[in-house]
C-alpha cells in the first residue's frame, strides 16, 4: 500500500494490534498519523467540519466561519488517517 500510495483497510478481531501496527509504521516512516475514533453517533460534520459562530468584528462582518474537521485537516496536511471504532 505504501509503494502504491493507496489506502489500506485492515480487518480483524479486537485487540490483535491493528492500530498499534499502523501507529508504529507511521512513526518508523516519519508520517504524521491522525487517529479518529468513530461511533454510531459520528456524522459527516464531525469528520469534515462545519460552520461555527464567530466574532463579526474579526471576520469581515460574518457571523459564521468554516472550521475544518479532523479528517479534512489530515487530508490537507498529507497525514495518515486511522479511522478506529
Buried (B, 14 or more C-beta within 10 A) or exposed (E): EEEEEEEEEEEEEEEEEBBEEBBEBBEEEEEEBBBBEEEEEEEEEBBBBEEEEBEEEEEEEEEEBEEBBBBBBBEEEEBBBBEEE
